């Protein structure tokens, strides 16, 4: 294009230079005659080049005329040279929207002249002409149209024409290029009179006219949006509301004109307006009161209206909303319910969570709705368990209760009772392989596999947000037993987890649920956990990390990947699943510093964490040998010590390892005090046992006179006294012995009076007791001789204890001398009495 333009400029300059001036006019050297400078695109073009006889370029020489189209040489076969001064050419198809045709000589080294030729299409008929009257300030009649579907490649002029028939007035409006709309001012059209409007499109190849519009401008008027002043209830008319409305101030002159009106309503708890709207015909703004009936009772409605000229014209915009409440009646219909039952192991009652929602037939018929749960009592009446404005309730029931009742209550009355059976937990399984996938941006598709089970009545699909455990967010749907899928909708949020469960219900109870978690949409996690070094070996490192909080996962964790590398080394990757959260980085260079970071991936994206640096410690061969040697020597010494201890015959060492309980018959009682609790090890000299401090000695306070009843109590008691052992009645040395432990060994318990009381006249009492402690280092059984009371020799014969009495000693003979070392317990008694004295 630029080449053709420059060649045309050159041709003009040559013509000017070679032309002769005559009376102020410039005479060109040659001229090109064409059929038209603007032709339809693709049509043939005919041109003739005539060179003047006095043209300096051809005087005195014969020349050959040639043609150029733009920068391309036209073949000579298309040209016909009538002489060396005249040449005619036919271009069979002109396929360019714009080009310059040149006439030249001398192999086109000299351009004689040129002409510009343009090509395109005739204008298309304007489409979709529409006009609308606007009564807003300033008032106007606005028209617009579409120019056509294709480009004409030629400048096209559009004009808008109006004809007012009753006034014989015509107006023409010429529009700027590429503008396809126009606003006719208010003083150039009239109301209640028809006007004809059409559009013309014109270019060098033709003219096209749109179809005309003939209408009254009032019929094309779009009024300003009206306004609702108030919405009132109709007294004594159930389900009716009365709307009072008005037009805008600029259109107050329309008070007595007939209009059409539409009303659309929606309940306060709904997001969708009524469809289709309620059409009200033949209304007048002077009586702007409209009644709407057949509405729900006791329900708050939001109302909007719009108007247009009667049966014609465009609708106005919808007005702003106004609300009103219809008259209340008692609730009707039943409630759908869902009960979760579990056993309370503390109180042995049933924990009940009851949820409900309105059925399709339920009508609240009121504003302030309360729900009441009742249970039957033994007296035939119903007891209230809870009363709430929510749609759930939690309480406890006895296992004997079989059903409860649910009712909705408003200010006028209550709904019929809905009977709810209590389905106790059962072990029946009827649901497997539950899946939940997004269905669209607001719903999930839940599917499950059902087993053929007798007694199955239906399924309950329950869903809840996992980040909000409040029971008010639980939703449910009851599904027919023949179904195995359900689309659940609700206010689901992307990137938030939801728990979805499917429960089977049977005639005799509720089966266990199958639960899955689901996301509506997933994305990369919000955080990446920090890598923690858990263990370090010579060339391996175990790293771990904490679990990402549920609210920051944004999806199901697919994998954890740890990328690590040393300086100028290749990148290595270790992966872990969502449950493991640990990896081992193996075969590391102990002399290098490593860089590492973690990437956490969900099914919706991945996020990289920050980079950490790990410096490996160097372990040389000497250190390894020393460490292994030290460990081996330590284990060997430990084994030798254990063997030597187990098989050693050294008595002192064995005494420390396995202490021996001393023989009471060869023991001495030292002086005891509250501060002295030291244990003295026995002597291990076999020649003569040394005195041994006993671990415990019991002194019991008895009354001054030991009565027969008290003696019987001690003799007949079978109670276990930890310090005293068994009573004398259980002694194997008494002929009537009935002890429960035949392997017990005899010890003695000394019964004294109070240390602070005077010494009584009655003899002291010594009781035989039983002990389960073995007497060590005694190879043969030992039965002590009859111990006698040496303090008071008036002891009767029947008070001889601890063995058979020597009845063979003749009366009057003196007994042998008392050897205190043979009586260690009596020796202790003597020591105690001396202290009291």
Buried (B, 14 or more C-beta within 10 A) or exposed (E): EEEBBEBBEBBBEBBEEBBEEEEEEEBBBBBBEBEBEBBBBEBEBEBBBBBBEEBEBBEEEEBEBBBBBBBEEBEBEEBEBEEBBBBBBEBEEBEBBBBBBBBBBBEBEBBBBBBBBBBBBBBBBBEEBBBBBBBEEEBBBBBBBEBBEEEBBBEBBBBBBBBBEEEEEEBEBEBEEEEBEBBBEBEBBBBEEBBBBBBBBBBBBEEBBBEEBEBBBBBBBBBBBBBBEEBBBBEEEBBBBBBEBBBBEEBEEBEEBEBBBBBBBBBEEEEEBBEEBBEBEEBEBEEBEBEBEEBBBBBBBBBBBBBBBBEEBBBBEBBEBBBBBBBBBBBBBBBBBBBBBEEEEEEEBBBBBBBBBBBEEBBBBBEEBBBBBBBBEEEEEBEEBBEEEEBBBBBEBEEEBEEBBBBBBBEBBEBBBBEBEBBBBBEBEBBEEBBBEBBEEEBBBBBBEBEEBEBBEBBBBBBBBEEEEEBEBBBBBBBEBEEBEBEBEEEBEBBBBBBBBBBBBBEEBBBBBBBBEBBBBBBBBBEBBEBEEEEBEEEEBBBBBEEBEEEEBBBBBBBBBBBBBBEEEEEBEBEBEBEEBBBBBEEBEEEBEBBBBBBBBBEBEBBEBEEBEBEBEEEEEEEEEEEEEEEEEEEEEEEEEEEEEEEEEEEEEBEEEEEBBBBBBBBBBBEBEEEEEEEEEBEEEEEEBEBBBBEEBBBBEBEEEBEEEEEEEBEEBEEEEEEBBBBBBBBBBBEEBEBEEEEBBBBBBBBBBBEEEEEBEBBBBBBBBBBEEEBEEEEEEEEBEBBBBBBEEEBEEEEBBBBEBEEEEEEEEEEEEEEEEEBBBBBBBBEBBEEEE
